[in-house]
Amino acid sequence: MNIMLLGAPGAGKGTQAKYLIENFGIPQISTGDILRAAVKSGTEMGIKAKNYMDKGELVPDDVILGIIKDRLAEDDCKKGFILDGFPRTVAQADSLEVVLKELGKKMDGVIALTVKDEELITRLTGRRVCKDCGSSFHIKFNPPKVENICDYCGGELIIRKDDNIDTVKNRLEVYKKQTEPLIEYYRNKGSFIEINGEQDITAIRKDIVEALKGE
């Protein structure tokens, strides 16, 4: 089962990916993780990526795609995989199609978790992190027993820079411009599955599994 997860920051892709890994026994392919792994292991593509990273430059699409191709060719991807965080643009999606054809693979399900902006902002700006132990809380969904105090070590809970309202709105704007067009791109491919990401986690999981089994 080859799966792709699409959705804005805060839509719940990471939460659902963990469940799908357990349910289908397939690995999650996160661009950041495989990029770091390729650099660490010194593969040909990893060395190319490191050259750009050492200069503080973005790693070009062709190098990222080369790393993804190498990763998808590994043994643990024979039963399938979950793509998370790639592609981010229509141009990357076009290039990914070529890579999948070269590997003799295709996407079985492109899952888009749809959540309204207001809900995304609530989710993202409500997160609080302990500055001492790093434990994560949420003022609405997982509040600490004592306001702004960590349940585990008693440390102060803070708002990360990534979670302040201005940064969150900017992240959502970038998503709308760069990544949201992928929804229409994949809607016409025949393996597109749109899921209401505002349901509770269990309902979302049930909808995803039922949709994938129906593909």
Secondary structure in CASP SS format (residue, H / E / C, confidence):
PFRMAT SS
TARGET T0000
AUTHOR 0000-0000-0000
METHOD secondary structure of the structure
MODEL  1
M C 1.00
N E 1.00
I E 1.00
M E 1.00
L E 1.00
L E 1.00
G C 1.00
A C 1.00
P C 1.00
G C 1.00
A C 1.00
G C 1.00
K H 1.00
G H 1.00
T H 1.00
Q H 1.00
A H 1.00
K H 1.00
Y H 1.00
L H 1.00
I H 1.00
E H 1.00
N H 1.00
F H 1.00
G C 1.00
I C 1.00
P C 1.00
Q E 1.00
I E 1.00
S E 1.00
T H 1.00
G H 1.00
D H 1.00
I H 1.00
L H 1.00
R H 1.00
A H 1.00
A H 1.00
V H 1.00
K H 1.00
S H 1.00
G C 1.00
T C 1.00
E H 1.00
M H 1.00
G H 1.00
I H 1.00
K H 1.00
A H 1.00
K H 1.00
N H 1.00
Y H 1.00
M H 1.00
D H 1.00
K C 1.00
G C 1.00
E C 1.00
L C 1.00
V C 1.00
P C 1.00
D H 1.00
D H 1.00
V H 1.00
I H 1.00
L H 1.00
G H 1.00
I H 1.00
I H 1.00
K H 1.00
D H 1.00
R H 1.00
L H 1.00
A C 1.00
E C 1.00
D H 1.00
D H 1.00
C H 1.00
K C 1.00
K C 1.00
G C 1.00
F E 1.00
I E 1.00
L E 1.00
D E 1.00
G C 1.00
F C 1.00
P C 1.00
R C 1.00
T C 1.00
V H 1.00
A H 1.00
Q H 1.00
A H 1.00
D H 1.00
S H 1.00
L H 1.00
E H 1.00
V H 1.00
V H 1.00
L H 1.00
K H 1.00
E H 1.00
L H 1.00
G C 1.00
K C 1.00
K C 1.00
M C 1.00
D C 1.00
G E 1.00
V E 1.00
I E 1.00
A E 1.00
L E 1.00
T E 1.00
V C 1.00
K C 1.00
D H 1.00
E H 1.00
E H 1.00
L H 1.00
I H 1.00
T H 1.00
R H 1.00
L H 1.00
T H 1.00
G C 1.00
R E 1.00
R E 1.00
V E 1.00
C E 1.00
K C 1.00
D C 1.00
C C 1.00
G C 1.00
S C 1.00
S E 1.00
F E 1.00
H E 1.00
I C 1.00
K C 1.00
F C 1.00
N E 1.00
P C 1.00
P C 1.00
K C 1.00
V E 1.00
E C 1.00
N C 1.00
I E 1.00
C C 1.00
D C 1.00
Y C 1.00
C C 1.00
G C 1.00
G C 1.00
E E 1.00
L E 1.00
I E 1.00
I C 1.00
R C 1.00
K H 1.00
D H 1.00
D H 1.00
N C 1.00
I H 1.00
D H 1.00
T H 1.00
V H 1.00
K H 1.00
N H 1.00
R H 1.00
L H 1.00
E H 1.00
V H 1.00
Y H 1.00
K H 1.00
K H 1.00
Q H 1.00
T C 1.00
E C 1.00
P H 1.00
L H 1.00
I H 1.00
E H 1.00
Y H 1.00
Y H 1.00
R H 1.00
N C 1.00
K C 1.00
G C 1.00
S C 1.00
F E 1.00
I E 1.00
E E 1.00
I E 1.00
N E 1.00
G C 1.00
E C 1.00
Q C 1.00
D C 1.00
I H 1.00
T H 1.00
A H 1.00
I H 1.00
R H 1.00
K H 1.00
D H 1.00
I H 1.00
V H 1.00
E H 1.00
A H 1.00
L H 1.00
K H 1.00
G H 1.00
E C 1.00
END
